[in-house]
Amino acid sequence: MDNVNQWLAKHVRFIYSPFREMMTSLHVLTNPSHHLTRLEWAKKTKSNMLSSIWNDVVLFGEVTNEWLNFLDLEDLLQYEEKHVEEAIEQIKLLPEKTFLILLLGQRATLTYEELSMNERKIHSKPKQYRDKLCDFLYTYHQEYFARELFRVEPWLIKAVHEIKKQFKEDPLQTMNSIHPRFKLDRRTIKFFKADTWTFHFGELSKLTIYPSSFIAPHLLVGMEVPEIMVYLHVPFPVETVENAVPEDLLHTLTALGDKSRLQLLKLLYFHSYSTQQLTLLTDLAKSTISKHLKILEKANLIKGERHGHFVFYQVNHYTLNQLKVDLNQYLNFRRVKSANKT
């Protein structure tokens, strides 16, 4: 155990990053449904936002994996503790190729034909979109985010000081309290997401913990070995969730809550079938099957592809894999340590 604590003391850092906090806020704005403690903030901010600014939130959210490329990929900016304006100035100075990697992540290496329409536009004019992104980030910070950062910053800085103190007393126990699906033992670090990711201490040179008031209930990690990042949720005394349920999770589970639809989903898991073929494989009428398929498709659990006069359906494996993550996030959320009311 002493060896583990010595390794942690040498390799773990706790850093408050204003720029990362702003980027997590943009992720919440883009997809607020799971961030129950931030739903009201997201609704209020969006309602006060100019349509032109909201369009930029959507555009850049689409090509950056809902802004997560700024948070869980390699830290090309080295923005750690930098203030928001300083990080934006660094983006302005990025070479075009580096900017594309920062913005598009792994999709920056795809062929032109594999890119989405907006990704193609950015690829063709990276300097123009780099300037557009920086202008948007300045406006968003000054007009919409600075006031919220002023409110939450003392709590985030306090959280860094408190967890450093706990870490000094018991490094391993402190690390295992960061998130219910982030666990360390004597030799490895494990992240329990859609898949279980395991890293041995010998693979890593740095493990950085960033506090955030926006990230819950995600287990957000940057797994760019040898440097790994993990985000720590910092709740506030006034933070309440009551009994709220994420709407998209409820919609998906409702679509699954029928025996016939589950049977159809299982048939489509490994092979695609048309409605006509499914009537031969089940005791259901064609009209009934069509009704069930529409519900499953609306929940994004299956997807259809037309071949001539027939539409063939197959399971959307990404949605099913993500369902495990979303369900874990919802069930685990209240296990995250609450803030003191002092």
Summary of the structure (lengths in Angstrom):
residues: 342
radius of gyration: 22.4
end to end distance: 33.5
largest distance: 68.1
contacts: 996
relative contact order: 0.12
helix: 57%
strand: 14%
